Amino acid sequence: MTRVFVYGTLTDPERADALLDRYRIGPDAVLRGLHRVEGRYPTLAPGSEVRGRLLETPELDRLDAYEGVESGLYARVTLPVSDGVNAECYVGDPGPLGADAEWPGTGPFDARVRSYLEDHAVEIGRNE
């Protein structure tokens, strides 16, 4: 089972149930260092924090298809969790999503996200 930090539609158990055959919605969590931005679908942008949940599933291929990873709509990134076990997270490209957000740097969207994450303290922790 892989942990995934979710902050949008997949925080709803009914939506997760419609998409995934095997999953478990875990505890509330907070992602520090990124914040939620509304668009056609929610995405993340640098700074602040966002509350969400940790979902566990072996079906990353289904999540990748749902989030449009292959088309570049979302990038899946690995983030540290305060308990020492990493979690995946989907970050949407603000342009196609119509979200008012910018990621610093040049180059493809996923490369800018990964570069930012390497250079900044971004971590998932307990929702306190």
C-alpha positions as CSV (number, residue, x, y, z in Angstrom):
1,M,0.0,0.0,0.0
2,T,1.3,3.4,-0.9
3,R,0.3,6.5,1.1
4,V,-1.1,9.5,-0.9
5,F,-1.8,13.0,0.6
6,V,-5.2,14.1,-0.8
7,Y,-6.6,17.6,-0.4
8,G,-9.4,17.7,-2.9
9,T,-12.1,15.4,-4.4
10,L,-10.4,12.3,-3.0
11,T,-10.9,13.4,0.6
12,D,-14.6,12.3,0.0
13,P,-14.9,8.6,0.7
14,E,-17.7,8.2,-1.9
15,R,-15.4,9.6,-4.6
16,A,-12.5,7.4,-3.6
17,D,-14.9,4.4,-3.5
18,A,-16.0,5.1,-7.0
19,L,-12.4,5.2,-8.3
20,L,-10.5,2.7,-6.3
21,D,-11.1,-1.0,-5.5
22,R,-8.6,-1.1,-2.6
23,Y,-8.0,1.8,-0.4
24,R,-8.1,3.1,3.2
25,I,-8.6,6.7,4.1
26,G,-6.3,7.4,6.9
27,P,-5.9,10.2,9.4
28,D,-6.3,14.0,8.9
29,A,-2.9,15.6,7.9
30,V,-1.5,18.9,7.1
31,L,1.0,19.7,4.3
32,R,3.2,22.5,5.4
33,G,5.0,24.6,2.7
34,L,2.2,24.4,0.0
35,H,-1.3,25.8,-0.1
36,R,-4.5,24.9,-1.9
37,V,-5.5,27.0,-4.9
38,E,-8.9,26.7,-6.5
39,G,-9.3,26.2,-10.3
40,R,-11.3,23.9,-12.4
41,Y,-9.9,21.3,-10.0
42,P,-7.9,22.2,-6.8
43,T,-4.1,22.4,-7.0
44,L,-1.2,23.4,-4.8
45,A,1.1,26.4,-4.9
46,P,4.2,27.4,-2.9
47,G,3.8,28.7,0.7
48,S,1.6,28.4,3.7
49,E,-0.2,25.0,4.3
50,V,-3.2,22.9,3.3
51,R,-5.2,20.4,5.3
52,G,-6.0,17.0,3.8
53,R,-5.9,13.3,4.6
54,L,-3.6,10.4,4.0
55,L,-5.1,7.8,1.8
56,E,-3.5,4.3,1.4
57,T,-3.9,2.3,-1.8
58,P,-1.9,0.0,-4.1
59,E,-3.6,1.5,-7.1
60,L,-1.3,4.4,-8.1
61,D,-1.9,3.6,-11.8
62,R,-5.6,4.4,-11.3
63,L,-4.8,7.6,-9.4
64,D,-2.3,8.6,-12.1
65,A,-5.0,8.2,-14.8
66,Y,-7.6,10.0,-12.7
67,E,-5.2,12.9,-12.1
68,G,-4.1,13.1,-15.7
69,V,-0.4,12.5,-15.0
70,E,0.4,11.2,-18.5
71,S,-1.1,14.3,-20.1
72,G,0.8,16.6,-17.7
73,L,-2.3,18.0,-16.0
74,Y,-1.0,16.8,-12.6
75,A,2.5,15.8,-11.5
76,R,2.9,13.1,-8.8
77,V,5.6,13.9,-6.3
78,T,7.0,12.2,-3.3
79,L,6.9,14.2,0.0
80,P,8.4,13.5,3.4
81,V,6.0,12.7,6.3
82,S,6.9,13.5,9.9
83,D,6.7,9.8,10.8
84,G,9.5,9.0,8.4
85,V,7.4,7.2,5.8
86,N,7.0,9.2,2.5
87,A,3.7,9.9,0.8
88,E,2.8,10.7,-2.8
89,C,1.0,13.9,-3.7
90,Y,-0.6,15.2,-6.9
91,V,0.2,18.8,-7.9
92,G,-1.9,20.3,-10.8
93,D,-0.5,22.6,-13.5
94,P,-2.2,25.9,-12.7
95,G,-2.4,27.0,-16.3
96,P,-4.7,24.3,-17.7
97,L,-6.6,24.3,-14.4
98,G,-7.3,28.0,-14.5
99,A,-5.8,28.5,-11.1
100,D,-4.2,31.7,-9.9
101,A,-0.8,30.3,-8.9
102,E,2.8,30.3,-10.1
103,W,5.7,28.0,-9.6
104,P,9.1,29.6,-9.8
105,G,11.7,28.7,-12.3
106,T,11.8,27.8,-16.0
107,G,11.1,24.6,-17.9
108,P,8.3,22.1,-17.8
109,F,5.8,22.3,-14.9
110,D,6.8,19.0,-13.2
111,A,10.5,20.0,-13.3
112,R,9.7,23.4,-11.6
113,V,7.6,21.6,-8.9
114,R,10.4,19.1,-8.2
115,S,13.0,21.8,-8.1
116,Y,11.0,23.8,-5.6
117,L,10.4,20.8,-3.4
118,E,14.2,20.0,-3.4
119,D,15.0,23.6,-2.3
120,H,12.2,24.2,0.3
121,A,11.0,22.7,3.5
122,V,7.8,20.9,2.5
123,E,6.5,18.2,4.8
124,I,3.3,16.3,5.7
125,G,2.5,16.2,9.4
126,R,-0.3,15.6,11.9
127,N,-3.2,17.9,11.7
128,E,-3.0,19.6,15.1
